[in-house]
Amino acid sequence: MKIFVCAVTLVMVFAASAEFRGWPQTDYAQLLRHWEYDKSAPLSMKQAGVKERDGVKIFDISYTSPIDDRGSAIGPNGGVVTAFLVVPAGKGPFPAVIYGHWCMPGSEKKNRGEFLEEAVVLAHSGVVSLLPDHVIVHPGFVEENTPMNEKQIAVEVQQNVNLRRGADLLLARKDVDPKRMAYVGHSCDATAGGFLSGIDKRFKAFVIMAGDLSDEVDKKTKEFQEYRQKVGPEKLDAFMAKFAWMDAGKYVSHAAPAAMFLQYATDEPFLNAAAAKGYFEMVSEPKKLKIYEAPHALNAEATRDRIAFLAEQLSFKAPDAASMAAIPALVQPPWPKPAQ
């Protein structure tokens, strides 16, 4: 249950994330039932505008997503996803990437714009990209940060439905190669990628950037133990038992045959190198891990490595070094102070 660390997170975040930590493994098929959605529902894609940059088209679009049974808690626009669709010149078929942005409080890129420049660079290498907004930045959404509330469960489930609807949208396009689709997610959407990796087998590869991936790993930390005592062990244990299926670690071990690339940072309050190594042990093969001397935002080296991985997995020619160097660095805002 990464929702606090990721989806609603960074409210402080990492201690709060502890409230959903791992429990006995249940039947995997039964786990998957929690993530079902109506695949026959119309996408109803709408275009609000389009811009062109050196032959690359950037469409401002929206599409509809079935609202999960818990979705009444999400807000009036929970079933509408706003996104950028970045399309290269030519007819394809092109490889495709879905980018999920971070949820860092105070960031100007806490939205679909985080990876836009990267997507434009990849478009010059013949890659289609979809960059959807996260549920929490939709108009009308109100964050609920009280401990152990079910709205955060609804947010994580709805976000995964929204991302999978994005895959539906891409794969409905004649210019997209259905065998060459990848997912890149940062922070909150890295955790969403952890769930996706075991739920949706249409992706050939995943890049997980500084996301919480395992309750079993997290509950061994001092932060978890402190938080458990703070909120009350019995109350916390009961809540965890009810939502035992909300643990990305139960899904990343089923990511195969998709390739997984985990990118983590050293300058972190919680998702540090030790946690990253613990997550990595749980991920199925093929996989790779790299830890960067960087904050939660990661850095240019991580960008280069990520693009090289995508080029290898999706079989396209990587952009030149100058183009990758021109991608702006993501700014790291100060971390929120822990709630007292």
N, C-alpha and C positions, 0 to 999 in steps of 0.2 A: 503494500500500500504506500505508494510513493506520493500520494497526492499532495501531502504537505511539503515534501521536499521539492516537488516539481510543480504540479498543476496549480495549486493555490499557493504554494510555498512561500518560499522565500519570505515568509512573514515571520519567520523564525520558527520556524523554518525547519532546520534539521532536527531540532529536538522534537518538534511536533510531528515530524514524519515518523517518528518512532511508534506512534500509536497504532500503526497498522502492521506490525512486524510478524513474520513468518510462522507457520504452523504446519501440522502434518500434511503430507501430500495427499490429495484426493485424486480420484479417477480423472485422467486427463480429458477424456471426452466430456465428462460432466463439467469440468472447468470451462471448456470452450462454449458451453451453452450460455454462460453469462454474457458472452460477447456477440450473440446472434443479432442480426438486423435484417430488415426487409430489403433484400437485394433487388426486388422487382419495382421498388418505388421509383418514380420518375426523378431524374436529376434536375430537371427544370433550370438548366444553366442559363444565366443572363449575363450580358456584357454591358458594363457601365462605361467603358472607354478603352482606347488602345493607343499606345505610343510605339514609335519605331526608333531603334537605335542601331545604326549601321547594319541594317537588314534584319535585325532581331526584333520581333514584335512582343510587346508586353501588354497582355490583355488584363484589364481589371474586371474580374468576373465574380459571380456568386453561383452557388448551387445548393440544392436542398439535401438535407440529411434526415433520415427518420429519427425522431426523438425517442430515446430509450424510455422504458416504463418509468424510470426515476426522473425523467427529464423535466417534469413540471417544476422542479426546483431550480432549473438552469436559467430561466428567463424567457422573455417573449420572443427572442430571436435565436433560441437554441438550435432550431432546425435549419437555419440558413448559414452557410459558410461563405465568407468573403475570401478571395484569394487572388494572387497574381498567377497568370499562366504565361510562361515565357517560351516562345516558339522560334526555332531557327528558320532561316531561309531554306527552301527546298521541299521535297515531297516525302522524305523519309524512306523506309521506316526508321525512326529515331529511337535511341535509348531514352529512358525517362527517369526523372528523380522527383520524389516528393520531399520537400524540406519542411521540417517542423521547428519553429522558432523557440527561443527560451522564454521564461516567464519572470525574468529578473526585475524586481521593483526598481523604479528609477531609471530604467533603460529606455532610450528613445526607440530602440529596436525590439521592444517587447511586442512584436507584431510580425506580419508577413514580410516586412521590409528587411529583416535581419539578413537573409541570404540572397537578396535581390541581385546585388552586384556579382556575386558568385554565379548565380544562375545565368546572368547575361554572358559572362565569360564562357560558361559551359555551352551556351547556345551557339557560340562561334565554333565550337567543336561538334556541333550537331546533336545537342541534347535538349529535349523538352523538359521543362521543370514546372511543377505546381507548388505554390507557396501559400498554403491556407493559414488564415488567422486561427489562433487557439480559441477555444470556447470562452476563456476568461476575458478576452478583449472584445467580445461581441457587445454591441449596444444593448443596454438594459441589464447586463450581468452585474450582480452584486456579490462580492466575495463573502464567504462565510468562514471565519477563521476560528470559531470556537472549537475546543477539542472534541474529537469523536462525533462529528456530525456527518450525516449521510449525503449532504449536498456534494461533498468532495468526492464521494464514490460516483455520484451521477456525472460529475464533471469528467472524471477519467474515462468512464465508459463512453460518454458522448463524444469525447475527443477522439477516441479510437474509432468509433463509428464514422465520424467526420473524415478522418484520414483514409479509411477504407473506401468511403464514398469518393474521395479524391482519386483513389486507384481505379474505381469503377469509371470515373470520368476519363482518365487518361487512356485506359484500355479500350474505351469505346471509340477512340480516335483512330482513323486509318493510318495516320502518320507515326503511330507509336508501336514499337516492337514489343509484343507482350512477354517475350522471353528476356528482355533487358530492362527491368525496372528495379530501382533501388530506393531506399528510404534513408534520409539523413535527419537526425533529431538532436536538439541541444537542450540540456537541462530537463525541464518538464516534458518536452517532447522527445527527449532521449528515453525517458522512462516509458512514454507512450510507445516508442519504438521497441522497447524490451517486450512489452505485451504483444505488439504486432508480430514480432519475430516468430512467436510460437503459434499465433492465431491465424495469420494470413500467409499462405504459401505462394502468393503471386510475386513476391519480392525475391530478387536474386541476391541482393546484398543489403546490409544495414551498416550505417555509421552511427555509433552511439557516443555522443559528446557530453561528458560530465553529467551523467544521469544516474539516479538511484536505481539499482537493478536487483536487489535481493534483500528481503526481510531477514533471512537467516544470517546474512552477513551483518546487517545493521544492528540486529538485536544484541550482538556481542559487544557493542560499543558502550563506553561510559555514558555517552549522551542518552542512549536508550534507557539505561538503568536509572539514570537520574530522572528522566521524564516519567518513567513508569511509577516511580515513587511519588512524584509530584502530583500526578492526576489520580492516583489510586490504583494499586495493582489489580484488584478484583474487577473494577470497572473497565480498566484497560484490557485485561485478559478476555473479558466477555465480548467486548467490541471486536477484538482481534479474531476471536473464534467465529463470530458471525460473518466476518468478511475475510476469511482465510484465503479465498480465491484471488484477492487483490494483492498479489505478490508477484512482481515481474520475474522473480527468480524461478517461479514454477513454469514460466514460458520460455525464457532464454535458453533453457536446457533442451528445448525442442525446436530451435531455430533452423537446424540442418534441414535441407542442404544449403540454405542461404549462408553466405559468408558474412562474418561479423567483425567489424573493426571498432575497437573501443578506444576513445581518446579521453584522457583525464589530465588533471592539472595538479601541480604541487602546492600552489598557494590557495588552499581551500579550507573552510572551517569544518567541513565534514566529509565531502566526497574526495578524500585525499588518496595518495598512492596506495596506502594499506587497504582502503575500501575497494579501490579499483582492482587490485590483485585478487581480492576475495570474490568480486563479481566475475572476473575473468575465469576463475576456476569453474564457475557454474555454467558458463556459456558453452554451447555445443561447437564442435569443429565443423568447418574450418573457421579459425578465428585468429585475431591478432590484437595486441594491446600496445599502446604507446603512451607514456606519461610525459607531459611537457612542463618545462619551467615557466609556468604561466598562471594567471588567475582563472577563475571560473569561465571567463570569456574566451579562454584559450588564445592562440596567437597565429601569426603568419605561417609558421612551420606546420602547425596543425592543418591549416588551410591547404597548403601544398600537399601534405600527405593524404589528406582526405580526397582531393581531386585525383591524385595518382591512383589511389585505391579504386575510386569509381571508374576511372578510365580502364583499369585492368579488368575489373569485374564486368563492366558493361561493353567492353570492346570498342572504345572510341579513342581517337588520338588526343592525348592530353594537351591543354593549352600551353603556349610557350611561357617561359619564366617571367617575362615582362608583364604579360597579361595577368598572371596570378599575383604578381607583386603589386599590381594596381588595385587589387581588391582591398577596400578600406578595412582597417582593424576594428574589431568590435570593442567598444569602450566598456570597461568594467566599473559600474557604479559601486559606491560603498554598500557593504552588507547591512541589512536592517539590524537594529539592536534587538537582542532577545527580549521577549515579553517577560515581565516580572510577575 
